[in-house]
Amino acid sequence: MVKFEWSRSIRARMALVMSLSGILPIVICHVIVAGANGFRLSDLIWYLPLLPILILINWSLSGLVLIPLVQLLQATTKLANMDIRQRLEVDPHEPLEAFELRKSFNRLLNRLEESLNIQCQFVADASHELRTPLTSIQGYTKLLQRRRDSIDTQLLSEALQTISDESGRLIRLVSDLLQLARADAGQAVLNQLEVVDLRDVLSSVEDTVSVIAPEQIEIQCLLPPKPVWVFADGDRLKQVFLNLTNNAIKATQGGGKVTLTARPSNQQAIVRVIDTGIGIAPADQQRIFDRFYRIERSRTRSRLYGGGTGLGLAIALTIIKAHGGSIQLESELNKGSTFSVKLPLADKDQLAKAKKETQAKIDNAAFDDLPSSQTVARERSGS
Ligand code: ADP
């Protein structure tokens, strides 16, 4: 291994290749010219001293060629110990390749800095969100401690209610953060993928929200007569549509309507969550899927958006993207919003496989249901 160590250096390789490509044509010319007058192999020995001289010259020449690379190496080594906000100096007069290499290195640094800033912002936002309920819990706990001997029942129940609400908020926030962190770390967002009829998912969402939605808001679910099959994680899809529907309900005043629809179109399933609520301004529409983004933070803490963490839509988008789908938003202030979720429809193979598995399950169930004497009889007859 050690004897090939030299060839790891680009400079050594360049010197050797240049020397060989220099000496080879000379030798070939010699063979051709000497061919007529009788060529002898021993004549080639005269070229041997030429090889080390050529290697020496080419070694110095390749050093010249590699100067920009060496400079770049020095600059990046220096940069490794410096601030990530610094950039490599770009000189338009240097060789094109080195110039482009510096530029693309700077581009890489830009991206790194950008993602570092996003991470820092995320940590700051998360800390802020965690601090608010914790402060509230601590405040009420201290109050209860101070008034231990003279506490009235109303204050006690108010304190316990707040502590319970804020702890619930903390648990929701931490589990949301965990879900996003897992997705960021490249871990699987989805658990069990199977062929799912979107009508079942939306009906289950409708059942859940009908219980919690205020009576003055009409919840409508318009579903097609035929199944809309998708290959998906049904629980995660329910989480997404529950989030969108909950948001729609929160944004809708009494007398308003929230509609859920599903339909297949061009190899895609389209689910729409439509509300006649407060709507979203164009500037907010750009950022609504950002983590911790809430429209008018003061209003979001009000009756309409109490308890939201600003992570729901970010998680919804992560889940839908993991399914190979997308979410679009159309909205007009004071008129309402429509969130359209597009998902790929299940293909023929997935449907056929699901059908086979269901049939096998039915067969097994039928077999299990047989009285034991019949089972024994079947076993004996070898069927
Ligand atoms: P949160 O958990 O706070 O609801 P989301 O990410 O689900 O977080 O939503 C972010 C913000 O987007 C909400 O706080 C709300 O201001 C706004 N929003 C979401 N859906 C709607 C909607 N249908 N109509 C109006 N505003 C909405």
Residues whose N, C-alpha, C, O or C-beta is under 5 A from the ligand:
A	BS01	ADP	N247 A248 A251 G279 I280 I288 Y293 R294 I295 T300 Y305 G308 T309 G310 L311 G312 L313 A314 S337
